[in-house]
Every structure is written in C-alpha cells, then in structure tokens.
Amino acid sequence: MLAKSILQKTKSLTSPDYYFDYDPNNEYSFYKKGQDLIFEEIILEEQIEVAGEKIIPDAIGIIIKEF
C-alpha cells in the first residue's frame, strides 16, 4: 500500500536496466538502459477487462512522456 501511495503521489518511477539473456558480459546480449517514466495519472485498484476476463491491477499508469 505504501508503494502504491508513493506512486500515486509522485506519478513517476524508474524502470531498471534490462539484459535479455541476463549476462551483462555477453557481447551479443540485448541491453536496454532503464529510464525515468512520468505519468499523467495513476489509477489504483480499478477493475478492467482484458481478453474477456475481469482483473484488478494494483495500479495503472497513463504516460505522457519518457526521457
């Protein structure tokens, strides 16, 4: 609940760096640097329908820009 509250208040988070094969020493590894995400709106625990099923995600973030 604390993390969701902070996310709703700050409307931002940083995604982690990503290695496709989990081996940063592999020269052929796919790598994507983490990035800061800014959200216009955070919606907490609202029921939505995905592929015909109703689910309640912890949070939904609406992105306005990435940098």
PDB file of N, H, CA, C and O in Angstrom:
ATOM      1  N   MET A   1       0.818  -1.182   0.000  1.00  0.00           N
ATOM      2  CA  MET A   1       0.000   0.000   0.000  1.00  0.00           C
ATOM      3  C   MET A   1       0.869   1.256   0.000  1.00  0.00           C
ATOM      4  O   MET A   1       0.529   2.245  -0.649  1.00  0.00           O
ATOM      5  N   LEU A   2       1.992   1.223   0.727  1.00  0.00           N
ATOM      6  H   LEU A   2       2.269   0.420   1.254  1.00  0.00           H
ATOM      7  CA  LEU A   2       2.874   2.384   0.776  1.00  0.00           C
ATOM      8  C   LEU A   2       3.452   2.689  -0.608  1.00  0.00           C
ATOM      9  O   LEU A   2       3.490   3.848  -1.022  1.00  0.00           O
ATOM     10  N   ALA A   3       3.900   1.658  -1.322  1.00  0.00           N
ATOM     11  H   ALA A   3       3.869   0.717  -0.987  1.00  0.00           H
ATOM     12  CA  ALA A   3       4.457   1.856  -2.662  1.00  0.00           C
ATOM     13  C   ALA A   3       3.414   2.433  -3.612  1.00  0.00           C
ATOM     14  O   ALA A   3       3.724   3.323  -4.404  1.00  0.00           O
ATOM     15  N   LYS A   4       2.189   1.941  -3.541  1.00  0.00           N
ATOM     16  H   LYS A   4       1.937   1.219  -2.897  1.00  0.00           H
ATOM     17  CA  LYS A   4       1.121   2.461  -4.396  1.00  0.00           C
ATOM     18  C   LYS A   4       0.808   3.915  -4.040  1.00  0.00           C
ATOM     19  O   LYS A   4       0.542   4.730  -4.923  1.00  0.00           O
ATOM     20  N   SER A   5       0.838   4.229  -2.776  1.00  0.00           N
ATOM     21  H   SER A   5       1.053   3.567  -2.058  1.00  0.00           H
ATOM     22  CA  SER A   5       0.579   5.593  -2.327  1.00  0.00           C
ATOM     23  C   SER A   5       1.668   6.548  -2.833  1.00  0.00           C
ATOM     24  O   SER A   5       1.370   7.653  -3.286  1.00  0.00           O
ATOM     25  N   ILE A   6       2.918   6.118  -2.752  1.00  0.00           N
ATOM     26  H   ILE A   6       3.160   5.220  -2.384  1.00  0.00           H
ATOM     27  CA  ILE A   6       4.035   6.935  -3.237  1.00  0.00           C
ATOM     28  C   ILE A   6       3.943   7.106  -4.751  1.00  0.00           C
ATOM     29  O   ILE A   6       4.148   8.206  -5.262  1.00  0.00           O
ATOM     30  N   LEU A   7       3.639   6.031  -5.468  1.00  0.00           N
ATOM     31  H   LEU A   7       3.473   5.137  -5.052  1.00  0.00           H
ATOM     32  CA  LEU A   7       3.497   6.105  -6.922  1.00  0.00           C
ATOM     33  C   LEU A   7       2.387   7.085  -7.295  1.00  0.00           C
ATOM     34  O   LEU A   7       2.560   7.892  -8.208  1.00  0.00           O
ATOM     35  N   GLN A   8       1.258   7.025  -6.605  1.00  0.00           N
ATOM     36  H   GLN A   8       1.118   6.369  -5.864  1.00  0.00           H
ATOM     37  CA  GLN A   8       0.150   7.925  -6.913  1.00  0.00           C
ATOM     38  C   GLN A   8       0.522   9.382  -6.609  1.00  0.00           C
ATOM     39  O   GLN A   8       0.090  10.291  -7.317  1.00  0.00           O
ATOM     40  N   LYS A   9       1.308   9.602  -5.572  1.00  0.00           N
ATOM     41  H   LYS A   9       1.658   8.863  -4.996  1.00  0.00           H
ATOM     42  CA  LYS A   9       1.688  10.965  -5.198  1.00  0.00           C
ATOM     43  C   LYS A   9       2.756  11.544  -6.135  1.00  0.00           C
ATOM     44  O   LYS A   9       2.649  12.695  -6.558  1.00  0.00           O
ATOM     45  N   THR A  10       3.784  10.752  -6.460  1.00  0.00           N
ATOM     46  H   THR A  10       3.872   9.817  -6.117  1.00  0.00           H
ATOM     47  CA  THR A  10       4.895  11.261  -7.280  1.00  0.00           C
ATOM     48  C   THR A  10       4.631  11.154  -8.775  1.00  0.00           C
ATOM     49  O   THR A  10       5.197  11.909  -9.566  1.00  0.00           O
ATOM     50  N   LYS A  11       3.774  10.217  -9.161  1.00  0.00           N
ATOM     51  H   LYS A  11       3.314   9.604  -8.519  1.00  0.00           H
ATOM     52  CA  LYS A  11       3.445   9.965 -10.569  1.00  0.00           C
ATOM     53  C   LYS A  11       4.692   9.732 -11.421  1.00  0.00           C
ATOM     54  O   LYS A  11       4.762  10.170 -12.569  1.00  0.00           O
ATOM     55  N   SER A  12       5.673   9.038 -10.843  1.00  0.00           N
ATOM     56  H   SER A  12       5.616   8.683  -9.910  1.00  0.00           H
ATOM     57  CA  SER A  12       6.884   8.722 -11.595  1.00  0.00           C
ATOM     58  C   SER A  12       7.553   7.483 -11.014  1.00  0.00           C
ATOM     59  O   SER A  12       7.361   7.140  -9.847  1.00  0.00           O
ATOM     60  N   LEU A  13       8.339   6.825 -11.851  1.00  0.00           N
ATOM     61  H   LEU A  13       8.495   7.104 -12.799  1.00  0.00           H
ATOM     62  CA  LEU A  13       9.173   5.721 -11.405  1.00  0.00           C
ATOM     63  C   LEU A  13      10.289   5.526 -12.419  1.00  0.00           C
ATOM     64  O   LEU A  13      10.222   6.035 -13.538  1.00  0.00           O
ATOM     65  N   THR A  14      11.315   4.784 -12.018  1.00  0.00           N
ATOM     66  H   THR A  14      11.370   4.371 -11.109  1.00  0.00           H
ATOM     67  CA  THR A  14      12.438   4.491 -12.889  1.00  0.00           C
ATOM     68  C   THR A  14      12.444   3.004 -13.190  1.00  0.00           C
ATOM     69  O   THR A  14      12.485   2.176 -12.280  1.00  0.00           O
ATOM     70  N   SER A  15      12.403   2.668 -14.483  1.00  0.00           N
ATOM     71  H   SER A  15      12.370   3.340 -15.223  1.00  0.00           H
ATOM     72  CA  SER A  15      12.472   1.253 -14.861  1.00  0.00           C
ATOM     73  C   SER A  15      13.923   0.788 -14.747  1.00  0.00           C
ATOM     74  O   SER A  15      14.841   1.583 -14.948  1.00  0.00           O
ATOM     75  N   PRO A  16      14.141  -0.476 -14.430  1.00  0.00           N
ATOM     76  CA  PRO A  16      15.513  -0.977 -14.279  1.00  0.00           C
ATOM     77  C   PRO A  16      16.184  -1.225 -15.639  1.00  0.00           C
ATOM     78  O   PRO A  16      15.511  -1.333 -16.664  1.00  0.00           O
ATOM     79  N   ASP A  17      17.525  -1.312 -15.626  1.00  0.00           N
ATOM     80  H   ASP A  17      18.071  -1.224 -14.793  1.00  0.00           H
ATOM     81  CA  ASP A  17      18.249  -1.739 -16.823  1.00  0.00           C
ATOM     82  C   ASP A  17      17.795  -3.155 -17.158  1.00  0.00           C
ATOM     83  O   ASP A  17      17.406  -3.917 -16.274  1.00  0.00           O
ATOM     84  N   TYR A  18      17.847  -3.499 -18.440  1.00  0.00           N
ATOM     85  H   TYR A  18      18.163  -2.879 -19.159  1.00  0.00           H
ATOM     86  CA  TYR A  18      17.320  -4.785 -18.890  1.00  0.00           C
ATOM     87  C   TYR A  18      18.343  -5.508 -19.760  1.00  0.00           C
ATOM     88  O   TYR A  18      18.808  -4.960 -20.759  1.00  0.00           O
ATOM     89  N   TYR A  19      18.694  -6.733 -19.385  1.00  0.00           N
ATOM     90  H   TYR A  19      18.317  -7.179 -18.573  1.00  0.00           H
ATOM     91  CA  TYR A  19      19.544  -7.615 -20.187  1.00  0.00           C
ATOM     92  C   TYR A  19      18.689  -8.775 -20.659  1.00  0.00           C
ATOM     93  O   TYR A  19      18.093  -9.469 -19.836  1.00  0.00           O
ATOM     94  N   PHE A  20      18.612  -9.002 -21.959  1.00  0.00           N
ATOM     95  H   PHE A  20      19.096  -8.438 -22.628  1.00  0.00           H
ATOM     96  CA  PHE A  20      17.771 -10.070 -22.499  1.00  0.00           C
ATOM     97  C   PHE A  20      18.200 -11.443 -22.024  1.00  0.00           C
ATOM     98  O   PHE A  20      17.355 -12.256 -21.648  1.00  0.00           O
ATOM     99  N   ASP A  21      19.505 -11.720 -22.032  1.00  0.00           N
ATOM    100  H   ASP A  21      20.191 -11.059 -22.337  1.00  0.00           H
ATOM    101  CA  ASP A  21      19.941 -13.063 -21.629  1.00  0.00           C
ATOM    102  C   ASP A  21      20.530 -13.082 -20.213  1.00  0.00           C
ATOM    103  O   ASP A  21      21.131 -14.079 -19.813  1.00  0.00           O
ATOM    104  N   TYR A  22      20.369 -12.023 -19.474  1.00  0.00           N
ATOM    105  H   TYR A  22      19.880 -11.214 -19.800  1.00  0.00           H
ATOM    106  CA  TYR A  22      20.803 -11.927 -18.078  1.00  0.00           C
ATOM    107  C   TYR A  22      22.312 -12.073 -17.905  1.00  0.00           C
ATOM    108  O   TYR A  22      22.777 -12.371 -16.805  1.00  0.00           O
ATOM    109  N   ASP A  23      23.079 -11.869 -18.965  1.00  0.00           N
ATOM    110  H   ASP A  23      22.701 -11.627 -19.859  1.00  0.00           H
ATOM    111  CA  ASP A  23      24.528 -11.961 -18.872  1.00  0.00           C
ATOM    112  C   ASP A  23      25.138 -10.669 -19.397  1.00  0.00           C
ATOM    113  O   ASP A  23      25.361 -10.547 -20.602  1.00  0.00           O
ATOM    114  N   PRO A  24      25.413  -9.704 -18.530  1.00  0.00           N
ATOM    115  CA  PRO A  24      25.950  -8.425 -18.989  1.00  0.00           C
ATOM    116  C   PRO A  24      27.341  -8.535 -19.625  1.00  0.00           C
ATOM    117  O   PRO A  24      27.789  -7.595 -20.282  1.00  0.00           O
ATOM    118  N   ASN A  25      28.034  -9.674 -19.439  1.00  0.00           N
ATOM    119  H   ASN A  25      27.671 -10.438 -18.906  1.00  0.00           H
ATOM    120  CA  ASN A  25      29.360  -9.860 -20.025  1.00  0.00           C
ATOM    121  C   ASN A  25      29.306 -10.434 -21.435  1.00  0.00           C
ATOM    122  O   ASN A  25      30.331 -10.475 -22.116  1.00  0.00           O
ATOM    123  N   ASN A  26      28.147 -10.874 -21.885  1.00  0.00           N
ATOM    124  H   ASN A  26      27.314 -10.840 -21.331  1.00  0.00           H
ATOM    125  CA  ASN A  26      27.979 -11.429 -23.228  1.00  0.00           C
ATOM    126  C   ASN A  26      27.896 -10.270 -24.226  1.00  0.00           C
ATOM    127  O   ASN A  26      26.981  -9.451 -24.145  1.00  0.00           O
ATOM    128  N   GLU A  27      28.838 -10.198 -25.160  1.00  0.00           N
ATOM    129  H   GLU A  27      29.581 -10.863 -25.225  1.00  0.00           H
ATOM    130  CA  GLU A  27      28.860  -9.076 -26.102  1.00  0.00           C
ATOM    131  C   GLU A  27      27.674  -9.082 -27.058  1.00  0.00           C
ATOM    132  O   GLU A  27      27.400  -8.062 -27.692  1.00  0.00           O
ATOM    133  N   TYR A  28      26.963 -10.199 -27.180  1.00  0.00           N
ATOM    134  H   TYR A  28      27.185 -11.027 -26.665  1.00  0.00           H
ATOM    135  CA  TYR A  28      25.794 -10.277 -28.052  1.00  0.00           C
ATOM    136  C   TYR A  28      24.482 -10.111 -27.284  1.00  0.00           C
ATOM    137  O   TYR A  28      23.396 -10.255 -27.846  1.00  0.00           O
ATOM    138  N   SER A  29      24.603  -9.808 -26.000  1.00  0.00           N
ATOM    139  H   SER A  29      25.485  -9.691 -25.544  1.00  0.00           H
ATOM    140  CA  SER A  29      23.429  -9.636 -25.155  1.00  0.00           C
ATOM    141  C   SER A  29      22.646  -8.396 -25.569  1.00  0.00           C
ATOM    142  O   SER A  29      23.228  -7.365 -25.907  1.00  0.00           O
ATOM    143  N   PHE A  30      21.322  -8.506 -25.539  1.00  0.00           N
ATOM    144  H   PHE A  30      20.849  -9.343 -25.264  1.00  0.00           H
ATOM    145  CA  PHE A  30      20.473  -7.336 -25.778  1.00  0.00           C
ATOM    146  C   PHE A  30      20.403  -6.554 -24.480  1.00  0.00           C
ATOM    147  O   PHE A  30      20.092  -7.117 -23.430  1.00  0.00           O
ATOM    148  N   TYR A  31      20.687  -5.278 -24.543  1.00  0.00           N
ATOM    149  H   TYR A  31      20.940  -4.822 -25.396  1.00  0.00           H
ATOM    150  CA  TYR A  31      20.695  -4.429 -23.358  1.00  0.00           C
ATOM    151  C   TYR A  31      19.856  -3.182 -23.598  1.00  0.00           C
ATOM    152  O   TYR A  31      19.945  -2.556 -24.655  1.00  0.00           O
ATOM    153  N   LYS A  32      19.053  -2.833 -22.627  1.00  0.00           N
ATOM    154  H   LYS A  32      18.980  -3.341 -21.769  1.00  0.00           H
ATOM    155  CA  LYS A  32      18.300  -1.581 -22.694  1.00  0.00           C
ATOM    156  C   LYS A  32      18.450  -0.884 -21.354  1.00  0.00           C
ATOM    157  O   LYS A  32      18.143  -1.454 -20.307  1.00  0.00           O
ATOM    158  N   LYS A  33      18.919   0.341 -21.397  1.00  0.00           N
ATOM    159  H   LYS A  33      19.168   0.803 -22.248  1.00  0.00           H
ATOM    160  CA  LYS A  33      19.110   1.111 -20.176  1.00  0.00           C
ATOM    161  C   LYS A  33      17.754   1.483 -19.583  1.00  0.00           C
ATOM    162  O   LYS A  33      16.802   1.763 -20.312  1.00  0.00           O
ATOM    163  N   GLY A  34      17.677   1.483 -18.264  1.00  0.00           N
ATOM    164  H   GLY A  34      18.450   1.255 -17.672  1.00  0.00           H
ATOM    165  CA  GLY A  34      16.457   1.892 -17.576  1.00  0.00           C
ATOM    166  C   GLY A  34      16.132   3.343 -17.889  1.00  0.00           C
ATOM    167  O   GLY A  34      16.996   4.103 -18.328  1.00  0.00           O
ATOM    168  N   GLN A  35      14.897   3.715 -17.663  1.00  0.00           N
ATOM    169  H   GLN A  35      14.195   3.098 -17.307  1.00  0.00           H
ATOM    170  CA  GLN A  35      14.508   5.090 -17.955  1.00  0.00           C
ATOM    171  C   GLN A  35      13.527   5.608 -16.912  1.00  0.00           C
ATOM    172  O   GLN A  35      12.849   4.842 -16.228  1.00  0.00           O
ATOM    173  N   ASP A  36      13.475   6.929 -16.812  1.00  0.00           N
ATOM    174  H   ASP A  36      14.026   7.551 -17.368  1.00  0.00           H
ATOM    175  CA  ASP A  36      12.509   7.573 -15.926  1.00  0.00           C
ATOM    176  C   ASP A  36      11.189   7.693 -16.656  1.00  0.00           C
ATOM    177  O   ASP A  36      11.149   8.127 -17.807  1.00  0.00           O
ATOM    178  N   LEU A  37      10.117   7.315 -16.001  1.00  0.00           N
ATOM    179  H   LEU A  37      10.150   6.962 -15.066  1.00  0.00           H
ATOM    180  CA  LEU A  37       8.780   7.401 -16.582  1.00  0.00           C
ATOM    181  C   LEU A  37       7.962   8.403 -15.773  1.00  0.00           C
ATOM    182  O   LEU A  37       7.940   8.355 -14.543  1.00  0.00           O
ATOM    183  N   ILE A  38       7.300   9.295 -16.470  1.00  0.00           N
ATOM    184  H   ILE A  38       7.318   9.334 -17.469  1.00  0.00           H
ATOM    185  CA  ILE A  38       6.438  10.294 -15.836  1.00  0.00           C
ATOM    186  C   ILE A  38       4.998   9.985 -16.263  1.00  0.00           C
ATOM    187  O   ILE A  38       4.722   9.808 -17.449  1.00  0.00           O
ATOM    188  N   PHE A  39       4.109   9.925 -15.315  1.00  0.00           N
ATOM    189  H   PHE A  39       4.333  10.070 -14.351  1.00  0.00           H
ATOM    190  CA  PHE A  39       2.721   9.600 -15.592  1.00  0.00           C
ATOM    191  C   PHE A  39       1.831  10.836 -15.436  1.00  0.00           C
ATOM    192  O   PHE A  39       2.040  11.669 -14.554  1.00  0.00           O
ATOM    193  N   GLU A  40       0.851  10.928 -16.302  1.00  0.00           N
ATOM    194  H   GLU A  40       0.681  10.251 -17.019  1.00  0.00           H
ATOM    195  CA  GLU A  40      -0.140  11.991 -16.178  1.00  0.00           C
ATOM    196  C   GLU A  40      -1.125  11.645 -15.072  1.00  0.00           C
ATOM    197  O   GLU A  40      -1.599  12.515 -14.342  1.00  0.00           O
ATOM    198  N   GLU A  41      -1.422  10.351 -14.967  1.00  0.00           N
ATOM    199  H   GLU A  41      -1.037   9.644 -15.561  1.00  0.00           H
ATOM    200  CA  GLU A  41      -2.414   9.904 -13.994  1.00  0.00           C
ATOM    201  C   GLU A  41      -2.075   8.497 -13.521  1.00  0.00           C
ATOM    202  O   GLU A  41      -1.582   7.677 -14.296  1.00  0.00           O
ATOM    203  N   ILE A  42      -2.338   8.225 -12.267  1.00  0.00           N
ATOM    204  H   ILE A  42      -2.739   8.891 -11.638  1.00  0.00           H
ATOM    205  CA  ILE A  42      -2.202   6.894 -11.682  1.00  0.00           C
ATOM    206  C   ILE A  42      -3.579   6.488 -11.159  1.00  0.00           C
ATOM    207  O   ILE A  42      -4.196   7.210 -10.376  1.00  0.00           O
ATOM    208  N   ILE A  43      -4.043   5.336 -11.598  1.00  0.00           N
ATOM    209  H   ILE A  43      -3.542   4.750 -12.234  1.00  0.00           H
ATOM    210  CA  ILE A  43      -5.336   4.821 -11.152  1.00  0.00           C
ATOM    211  C   ILE A  43      -5.059   3.567 -10.319  1.00  0.00           C
ATOM    212  O   ILE A  43      -4.414   2.634 -10.797  1.00  0.00           O
ATOM    213  N   LEU A  44      -5.538   3.545  -9.097  1.00  0.00           N
ATOM    214  H   LEU A  44      -6.063   4.303  -8.709  1.00  0.00           H
ATOM    215  CA  LEU A  44      -5.282   2.415  -8.199  1.00  0.00           C
ATOM    216  C   LEU A  44      -6.483   1.480  -8.120  1.00  0.00           C
ATOM    217  O   LEU A  44      -7.625   1.909  -7.953  1.00  0.00           O
ATOM    218  N   GLU A  45      -6.186   0.182  -8.248  1.00  0.00           N
ATOM    219  H   GLU A  45      -5.259  -0.167  -8.385  1.00  0.00           H
ATOM    220  CA  GLU A  45      -7.129  -0.906  -7.986  1.00  0.00           C
ATOM    221  C   GLU A  45      -8.508  -0.722  -8.639  1.00  0.00           C
ATOM    222  O   GLU A  45      -9.539  -0.860  -7.981  1.00  0.00           O
ATOM    223  N   GLU A  46      -8.509  -0.416  -9.918  1.00  0.00           N
ATOM    224  H   GLU A  46      -7.671  -0.304 -10.453  1.00  0.00           H
ATOM    225  CA  GLU A  46      -9.761  -0.290 -10.659  1.00  0.00           C
ATOM    226  C   GLU A  46      -9.955  -1.515 -11.542  1.00  0.00           C
ATOM    227  O   GLU A  46      -9.024  -1.931 -12.232  1.00  0.00           O
ATOM    228  N   GLN A  47     -11.131  -2.087 -11.530  1.00  0.00           N
ATOM    229  H   GLN A  47     -11.887  -1.748 -10.969  1.00  0.00           H
ATOM    230  CA  GLN A  47     -11.423  -3.280 -12.329  1.00  0.00           C
ATOM    231  C   GLN A  47     -11.435  -2.931 -13.812  1.00  0.00           C
ATOM    232  O   GLN A  47     -12.058  -1.956 -14.230  1.00  0.00           O
ATOM    233  N   ILE A  48     -10.731  -3.749 -14.604  1.00  0.00           N
ATOM    234  H   ILE A  48     -10.224  -4.541 -14.265  1.00  0.00           H
ATOM    235  CA  ILE A  48     -10.720  -3.592 -16.052  1.00  0.00           C
ATOM    236  C   ILE A  48     -10.940  -4.961 -16.692  1.00  0.00           C
ATOM    237  O   ILE A  48     -10.847  -5.990 -16.024  1.00  0.00           O
ATOM    238  N   GLU A  49     -11.229  -4.963 -17.980  1.00  0.00           N
ATOM    239  H   GLU A  49     -11.304  -4.127 -18.524  1.00  0.00           H
ATOM    240  CA  GLU A  49     -11.407  -6.220 -18.699  1.00  0.00           C
ATOM    241  C   GLU A  49     -10.269  -6.382 -19.700  1.00  0.00           C
ATOM    242  O   GLU A  49      -9.990  -5.487 -20.498  1.00  0.00           O
ATOM    243  N   VAL A  50      -9.614  -7.549 -19.640  1.00  0.00           N
ATOM    244  H   VAL A  50      -9.841  -8.275 -18.992  1.00  0.00           H
ATOM    245  CA  VAL A  50      -8.508  -7.871 -20.543  1.00  0.00           C
ATOM    246  C   VAL A  50      -8.775  -9.245 -21.137  1.00  0.00           C
ATOM    247  O   VAL A  50      -8.912 -10.227 -20.408  1.00  0.00           O
ATOM    248  N   ALA A  51      -8.847  -9.312 -22.443  1.00  0.00           N
ATOM    249  H   ALA A  51      -8.735  -8.514 -23.035  1.00  0.00           H
ATOM    250  CA  ALA A  51      -9.091 -10.577 -23.141  1.00  0.00           C
ATOM    251  C   ALA A  51     -10.303 -11.317 -22.589  1.00  0.00           C
ATOM    252  O   ALA A  51     -10.279 -12.538 -22.436  1.00  0.00           O
ATOM    253  N   GLY A  52     -11.356 -10.571 -22.292  1.00  0.00           N
ATOM    254  H   GLY A  52     -11.375  -9.579 -22.416  1.00  0.00           H
ATOM    255  CA  GLY A  52     -12.590 -11.179 -21.815  1.00  0.00           C
ATOM    256  C   GLY A  52     -12.618 -11.523 -20.340  1.00  0.00           C
ATOM    257  O   GLY A  52     -13.615 -12.057 -19.855  1.00  0.00           O
ATOM    258  N   GLU A  53     -11.549 -11.230 -19.615  1.00  0.00           N
ATOM    259  H   GLU A  53     -10.739 -10.796 -20.010  1.00  0.00           H
ATOM    260  CA  GLU A  53     -11.503 -11.514 -18.181  1.00  0.00           C
ATOM    261  C   GLU A  53     -11.427 -10.218 -17.396  1.00  0.00           C
ATOM    262  O   GLU A  53     -10.757  -9.271 -17.808  1.00  0.00           O
ATOM    263  N   LYS A  54     -12.113 -10.178 -16.267  1.00  0.00           N
ATOM    264  H   LYS A  54     -12.657 -10.948 -15.932  1.00  0.00           H
ATOM    265  CA  LYS A  54     -12.061  -9.015 -15.399  1.00  0.00           C
ATOM    266  C   LYS A  54     -10.921  -9.188 -14.403  1.00  0.00           C
ATOM    267  O   LYS A  54     -10.820 -10.207 -13.720  1.00  0.00           O
ATOM    268  N   ILE A  55     -10.061  -8.166 -14.335  1.00  0.00           N
ATOM    269  H   ILE A  55     -10.143  -7.338 -14.890  1.00  0.00           H
ATOM    270  CA  ILE A  55      -8.940  -8.187 -13.396  1.00  0.00           C
ATOM    271  C   ILE A  55      -8.892  -6.850 -12.656  1.00  0.00           C
ATOM    272  O   ILE A  55      -9.477  -5.863 -13.102  1.00  0.00           O
ATOM    273  N   ILE A  56      -8.191  -6.830 -11.523  1.00  0.00           N
ATOM    274  H   ILE A  56      -7.716  -7.632 -11.161  1.00  0.00           H
ATOM    275  CA  ILE A  56      -7.996  -5.606 -10.764  1.00  0.00           C
ATOM    276  C   ILE A  56      -6.487  -5.419 -10.561  1.00  0.00           C
ATOM    277  O   ILE A  56      -5.911  -5.961  -9.618  1.00  0.00           O
ATOM    278  N   PRO A  57      -5.854  -4.649 -11.452  1.00  0.00           N
ATOM    279  CA  PRO A  57      -4.411  -4.404 -11.274  1.00  0.00           C
ATOM    280  C   PRO A  57      -4.165  -3.475 -10.086  1.00  0.00           C
ATOM    281  O   PRO A  57      -5.023  -2.668  -9.727  1.00  0.00           O
ATOM    282  N   ASP A  58      -2.986  -3.599  -9.483  1.00  0.00           N
ATOM    283  H   ASP A  58      -2.290  -4.255  -9.774  1.00  0.00           H
ATOM    284  CA  ASP A  58      -2.640  -2.714  -8.362  1.00  0.00           C
ATOM    285  C   ASP A  58      -2.647  -1.258  -8.800  1.00  0.00           C
ATOM    286  O   ASP A  58      -3.156  -0.393  -8.088  1.00  0.00           O
ATOM    287  N   ALA A  59      -2.079  -0.987  -9.978  1.00  0.00           N
ATOM    288  H   ALA A  59      -1.666  -1.690 -10.556  1.00  0.00           H
ATOM    289  CA  ALA A  59      -2.006   0.397 -10.450  1.00  0.00           C
ATOM    290  C   ALA A  59      -1.983   0.414 -11.986  1.00  0.00           C
ATOM    291  O   ALA A  59      -1.453  -0.493 -12.627  1.00  0.00           O
ATOM    292  N   ILE A  60      -2.556   1.440 -12.536  1.00  0.00           N
ATOM    293  H   ILE A  60      -2.987   2.177 -12.015  1.00  0.00           H
ATOM    294  CA  ILE A  60      -2.491   1.704 -13.971  1.00  0.00           C
ATOM    295  C   ILE A  60      -1.889   3.096 -14.118  1.00  0.00           C
ATOM    296  O   ILE A  60      -2.387   4.057 -13.531  1.00  0.00           O
ATOM    297  N   GLY A  61      -0.821   3.204 -14.900  1.00  0.00           N
ATOM    298  H   GLY A  61      -0.417   2.423 -15.377  1.00  0.00           H
ATOM    299  CA  GLY A  61      -0.190   4.491 -15.136  1.00  0.00           C
ATOM    300  C   GLY A  61      -0.413   4.956 -16.551  1.00  0.00           C
ATOM    301  O   GLY A  61      -0.191   4.198 -17.495  1.00  0.00           O
ATOM    302  N   ILE A  62      -0.849   6.190 -16.717  1.00  0.00           N
ATOM    303  H   ILE A  62      -1.030   6.806 -15.951  1.00  0.00           H
ATOM    304  CA  ILE A  62      -1.028   6.778 -18.032  1.00  0.00           C
ATOM    305  C   ILE A  62       0.169   7.666 -18.291  1.00  0.00           C
ATOM    306  O   ILE A  62       0.389   8.647 -17.580  1.00  0.00           O
ATOM    307  N   ILE A  63       0.961   7.317 -19.334  1.00  0.00           N
ATOM    308  H   ILE A  63       0.782   6.521 -19.911  1.00  0.00           H
ATOM    309  CA  ILE A  63       2.230   8.003 -19.611  1.00  0.00           C
ATOM    310  C   ILE A  63       2.015   9.185 -20.537  1.00  0.00           C
ATOM    311  O   ILE A  63       1.302   9.097 -21.536  1.00  0.00           O
ATOM    312  N   ILE A  64       2.665  10.323 -20.172  1.00  0.00           N
ATOM    313  H   ILE A  64       3.245  10.395 -19.361  1.00  0.00           H
ATOM    314  CA  ILE A  64       2.628  11.462 -21.078  1.00  0.00           C
ATOM    315  C   ILE A  64       3.971  11.661 -21.776  1.00  0.00           C
ATOM    316  O   ILE A  64       4.013  12.190 -22.887  1.00  0.00           O
ATOM    317  N   LYS A  65       5.070  11.245 -21.140  1.00  0.00           N
ATOM    318  H   LYS A  65       5.036  10.816 -20.237  1.00  0.00           H
ATOM    319  CA  LYS A  65       6.372  11.350 -21.804  1.00  0.00           C
ATOM    320  C   LYS A  65       7.386  10.450 -21.128  1.00  0.00           C
ATOM    321  O   LYS A  65       7.266  10.118 -19.949  1.00  0.00           O
ATOM    322  N   GLU A  66       8.391  10.064 -21.905  1.00  0.00           N
ATOM    323  H   GLU A  66       8.488  10.334 -22.863  1.00  0.00           H
ATOM    324  CA  GLU A  66       9.510   9.269 -21.408  1.00  0.00           C
ATOM    325  C   GLU A  66      10.780  10.053 -21.683  1.00  0.00           C
ATOM    326  O   GLU A  66      10.866  10.767 -22.682  1.00  0.00           O
ATOM    327  N   PHE A  67      11.771   9.929 -20.802  1.00  0.00           N
ATOM    328  H   PHE A  67      11.702   9.349 -19.990  1.00  0.00           H
ATOM    329  CA  PHE A  67      13.067  10.535 -21.076  1.00  0.00           C
ATOM    330  C   PHE A  67      14.159   9.814 -20.346  1.00  0.00           C
ATOM    331  O   PHE A  67      15.327  10.187 -20.457  1.00  0.00           O
TER     332      PHE A  67
END
